[in-house]
Amino acid sequence: MLPGARRPDSTGAGRTEGLDPVLAVEMTRIGVVRNPKSHGNRLHPPGPTPEGVILVEPFGREALRTELETFARDGLDLLVIDGGDGTVRDVISLLPHTFGENLPMLAVLPSGKTNVLAIDLGTPDDWRLEEALIAARRAEPTVKSRPPLRVSWTDGHRPCLQGFFFGIGAPVKATTLAQRVHKVGFFHNLAVAVTIVTAALRAVFGGSRDEWREGVPAKIALDGEAQPEGERFAVLATALKRLPFGVMPFGAPREGLKLLDVDAPPHRLLKAFPMVLSGKVVPALEGMGYRRRDPREISLAGGAPFVLDGEVFEGGELTIGLGPSLRFLVG
């Protein structure tokens, strides 16, 4: 969640003049949503906010929604998200409810612990606000489009979420493990590597009753067609093309919604794991219970909790599809 709350008033109080007047860029309507408690911002506190840029640091979803509604009402050319994957998820989940179809261009400052979206976009690890504003001034800035996953509860009682990496089963356990890895002091790609290796070792060598080999209940339908029943070791979905360290559990990089569906308990995991991560097309994987698919829509029931961009949420009857593409300034 996003801590703090600060917005300059109309007189400019609360603003700090920037490091260089040229950073008052041609895009005059620029807003920044910052998570000051993100790993990068605590390690390297940001400098003064350039003149003409409105900075907010909302605490919680409702405060964030209020700030985004104000941005939408006043008009915004560029929305900079300064935080990790969770901050990005919180912001883009509220965009349909605040900006509607008139979405601003986005820029992501990778100041979280893993920054999976930034890795996919190719955003430099040390990209800060000043560099993003300079990029925005270019005659032909580099812009990439990505459609987010849209996760909806079919009962309609909760607002939908948008993010880029979804999982049930082993990914939920891995999220808890990753939090422990971060406490030890591993971050970014190294944290991802440590988490993957540790989880794989537990699943391979933990024994038949080890929690890492246990499945979760999941009824899956792809584009309305029911899939084989049974418990799942893992169900992963993404709209990203590139993951840390070049791992490709969904196969070769490509557009669209991608799914990996793995039976529980996982069969011949020691042999299958490297084949899955390599992205190669290996027909034997299908018979071993490792299925890659490219559906337009996923229906998922069973009540198992799910993880979306690093945070665990309550499960239920879910629909997972793609939201409208978002435009990201990357250089």
C-alpha positions in Angstrom: 0.0 0.0 0.0 1.0 3.6 -0.5 2.0 5.6 2.6 1.8 9.3 3.4 -0.3 12.0 1.6 0.9 15.3 0.2 -0.3 17.6 -2.6 0.8 21.1 -3.2 -2.0 23.7 -3.1 -2.8 26.0 -5.9 -0.4 28.7 -4.7 2.5 26.3 -5.1 3.0 25.7 -1.3 4.6 22.4 -0.7 6.5 22.5 -4.0 10.2 22.7 -4.2 12.0 24.3 -7.2 13.8 21.7 -9.3 17.5 21.1 -9.9 17.3 22.7 -13.3 14.7 25.1 -14.8 14.7 23.1 -18.1 13.0 20.2 -16.2 9.8 22.3 -16.3 9.1 20.3 -19.5 6.9 21.0 -22.4 4.4 18.5 -21.0 3.1 20.9 -18.4 0.6 18.6 -16.8 2.8 16.1 -14.9 1.9 14.2 -11.7 4.0 11.9 -9.6 2.6 9.2 -7.3 5.4 8.2 -5.0 5.7 5.5 -2.4 8.3 7.0 0.0 8.6 3.6 1.8 9.6 1.6 -1.2 13.0 0.0 -1.0 14.8 2.4 -3.4 13.3 5.6 -2.0 14.3 4.6 1.5 17.8 3.7 0.4 18.2 6.8 -1.8 15.7 9.5 -0.8 14.5 11.5 -3.9 15.7 15.1 -4.3 13.5 18.2 -4.7 10.5 18.0 -7.0 10.9 20.1 -10.1 8.7 23.2 -10.5 5.5 22.5 -12.3 5.4 18.8 -11.3 2.8 17.8 -8.7 3.9 15.2 -6.2 1.5 13.1 -4.1 2.2 10.4 -1.6 -1.2 8.9 -0.7 -1.7 6.4 2.1 -4.1 3.6 1.1 -6.4 2.9 -1.8 -9.0 5.5 -1.0 -6.5 8.3 -0.7 -4.8 7.2 -3.9 -8.2 7.2 -5.6 -8.9 10.7 -4.5 -5.5 11.9 -5.8 -6.1 10.2 -9.2 -9.6 11.7 -9.5 -8.0 15.1 -8.9 -5.4 14.4 -11.6 -8.1 13.3 -14.0 -10.3 16.3 -13.3 -7.4 18.8 -13.8 -6.0 16.9 -16.8 -2.7 15.1 -16.9 -0.2 14.5 -19.7 2.2 12.2 -17.8 1.7 10.2 -14.7 5.0 9.0 -13.1 4.7 6.1 -10.7 7.6 6.1 -8.2 7.6 2.8 -6.4 7.7 -1.0 -6.9 5.4 -3.4 -8.6 2.8 -3.2 -5.9 2.6 0.6 -6.3 2.2 0.2 -10.0 -0.6 -2.4 -9.4 -2.4 0.0 -7.1 -2.3 2.9 -9.5 -3.2 1.1 -12.7 -6.0 -0.8 -10.9 -7.7 2.6 -10.2 -7.1 4.1 -13.7 -10.4 2.8 -15.2 -12.3 4.1 -12.2 -10.7 7.6 -12.3 -9.4 8.4 -15.8 -11.9 6.2 -17.7 -10.7 6.0 -21.3 -8.7 9.2 -21.3 -5.5 7.6 -19.9 -2.3 9.6 -19.5 1.1 8.3 -20.6 2.8 6.5 -17.7 6.4 6.3 -16.6 7.7 3.8 -13.9 10.6 4.7 -11.7 11.9 1.3 -10.5 12.3 1.9 -6.8 10.8 -1.3 -5.5 12.4 -4.6 -4.5 11.9 -6.5 -7.7 10.5 -4.2 -10.4 9.4 -6.9 -12.8 7.4 -4.5 -15.0 10.5 -2.2 -15.3 12.6 -5.2 -16.3 10.1 -6.1 -19.0 10.0 -2.5 -20.3 13.8 -2.2 -20.3 13.7 0.8 -17.9 17.2 1.4 -16.4 17.6 0.4 -12.8 18.8 3.9 -11.9 16.1 5.8 -13.8 14.9 8.7 -11.6 12.4 11.5 -12.0 14.9 13.9 -13.6 15.7 11.3 -16.4 12.0 10.6 -17.0 11.2 14.3 -17.4 14.2 14.7 -19.8 12.9 11.8 -21.8 9.4 13.3 -21.9 10.9 16.5 -23.5 12.4 14.6 -26.5 10.9 15.1 -29.9 10.4 11.4 -30.3 10.5 9.7 -26.8 10.6 5.9 -26.6 7.2 4.6 -25.6 6.1 1.0 -25.1 2.6 -0.4 -24.8 1.6 -3.2 -22.4 -1.9 -4.5 -21.7 -2.3 -5.3 -18.0 -4.1 -8.4 -16.7 -7.5 -7.5 -15.4 -8.6 -9.7 -12.5 -12.3 -9.6 -11.6 -14.4 -11.4 -9.0 -17.6 -12.6 -10.8 -19.8 -11.7 -7.8 -19.0 -8.0 -8.6 -18.8 -7.1 -4.9 -15.1 -6.1 -5.2 -13.5 -3.7 -7.6 -11.3 -5.4 -10.3 -7.5 -5.4 -10.0 -5.0 -4.8 -12.7 -1.4 -6.0 -12.7 1.1 -7.9 -14.8 1.9 -11.2 -13.0 -0.8 -13.5 -11.5 -0.4 -16.8 -9.7 -2.0 -19.4 -7.4 -0.5 -22.3 -5.5 3.3 -22.3 -5.5 3.6 -18.6 -6.5 1.7 -17.6 -3.3 4.1 -19.6 -1.3 7.0 -18.1 -3.2 5.7 -14.6 -2.4 6.0 -15.4 1.3 9.4 -16.8 0.7 10.4 -13.7 -1.3 9.5 -11.5 1.7 11.8 -13.4 3.9 14.5 -13.2 1.2 14.2 -9.4 1.2 14.6 -9.3 5.0 17.9 -11.1 4.6 19.1 -8.4 2.2 18.6 -9.8 -1.3 16.8 -7.5 -3.8 16.0 -7.1 -7.5 17.2 -9.9 -9.8 19.2 -11.6 -7.1 16.1 -11.8 -4.9 14.2 -13.4 -7.8 17.0 -15.9 -8.4 17.2 -16.9 -4.7 13.4 -17.3 -4.5 13.2 -19.4 -7.6 16.1 -21.7 -6.7 15.0 -22.1 -3.0 11.4 -22.9 -4.1 12.5 -25.4 -6.7 14.8 -27.2 -4.3 12.0 -27.5 -1.8 9.6 -28.8 -4.4 12.0 -31.3 -5.8 13.6 -32.6 -2.6 11.1 -31.8 0.0 9.4 -35.2 0.0 5.8 -36.2 -1.0 4.2 -34.4 2.0 6.2 -31.2 1.7 4.0 -28.1 1.5 5.7 -27.0 -1.6 4.4 -30.1 -3.5 0.9 -29.7 -2.3 -1.7 -28.5 -4.7 -4.6 -26.0 -4.4 -8.2 -26.5 -5.6 -8.8 -24.9 -9.0 -11.4 -25.3 -11.6 -10.2 -23.7 -14.8 -12.0 -22.8 -18.0 -10.2 -21.2 -21.0 -12.4 -19.2 -23.3 -15.3 -21.0 -21.9 -13.8 -24.5 -22.3 -13.4 -26.5 -19.1 -9.9 -27.8 -18.4 -8.9 -31.1 -16.7 -10.1 -31.1 -13.1 -7.8 -31.7 -10.2 -5.5 -29.8 -7.8 -2.9 -27.4 -9.2 0.7 -27.1 -8.1 0.8 -23.7 -9.9 -1.2 -21.6 -12.2 0.6 -18.6 -13.7 -0.6 -15.9 -16.0 1.1 -12.8 -17.4 0.9 -10.1 -20.2 4.6 -9.4 -19.9 7.1 -10.4 -22.6 10.3 -10.6 -20.6 11.0 -11.9 -17.1 14.2 -11.5 -14.9 17.2 -13.6 -15.9 15.6 -14.4 -19.2 13.4 -17.2 -17.8 10.5 -18.1 -20.1 8.0 -20.3 -18.3 5.3 -19.3 -20.8 7.4 -20.0 -23.9 9.0 -17.6 -26.4 8.3 -13.9 -25.8 5.1 -12.8 -27.5 2.1 -10.5 -27.2 -1.1 -11.3 -25.3 -2.3 -13.3 -22.3 -0.1 -16.3 -21.5 -0.8 -19.1 -19.1 1.2 -21.9 -17.4 -1.0 -24.6 -15.7 0.8 -27.3 -13.7 -0.8 -30.3 -12.1 -0.2 -31.3 -8.4 1.9 -32.9 -7.3 4.3 -31.8 -10.0 5.6 -34.8 -12.0 9.3 -35.2 -12.7 10.0 -31.7 -11.5 13.8 -32.0 -11.5 13.7 -32.8 -15.3 10.8 -30.6 -16.2 11.8 -27.4 -14.3 14.7 -26.4 -16.5 12.7 -27.3 -19.7 9.8 -25.1 -18.5 12.1 -22.1 -17.6 14.0 -22.4 -20.9 10.9 -21.6 -22.9 11.5 -24.4 -25.4 8.7 -26.3 -27.0 9.0 -29.8 -25.5 6.0 -32.0 -26.4 6.7 -34.2 -23.4 5.9 -31.4 -21.0 2.2 -31.6 -21.8 2.0 -35.3 -20.9 3.8 -34.6 -17.6 1.2 -32.1 -16.6 2.8 -28.8 -17.7 0.5 -26.9 -20.0 1.2 -23.6 -21.8 -1.8 -21.8 -23.3 -2.6 -18.5 -24.9 -6.3 -17.9 -24.0 -8.3 -14.7 -24.4 -10.0 -15.2 -21.0 -9.4 -17.4 -18.0 -12.2 -18.5 -15.6 -10.9 -19.7 -12.2 -12.8 -21.1 -9.3 -11.9 -23.0 -6.1 -11.3 -20.2 -3.6 -7.5 -20.5 -3.4 -5.7 -17.2 -2.6 -3.8 -15.6 -5.5 -0.9 -13.3 -5.8 -0.8 -10.3 -8.2 2.4 -8.4 -8.5 3.8 -9.3 -5.2 0.7 -9.1 -2.9 -1.6 -12.0 -1.9 -5.4 -11.5 -2.3 -8.5 -13.4 -1.3 -9.6 -15.9 -3.9 -13.0 -16.7 -5.2 -14.6 -17.1 -8.6 -12.4 -15.1 -10.9 -12.2 -13.9 -14.5 -8.8 -13.0 -15.8 -8.4 -11.2 -19.1 -6.5 -8.2 -20.6 -7.4 -4.6 -20.0 -6.8 -1.8 -22.5 -3.1 -1.3 -23.3 -1.2 1.3 -21.3 1.5 3.5 -22.8 4.8 3.7 -20.8 7.5 6.2 -21.4 10.8 4.4 -21.2 13.5 6.7 -22.6 
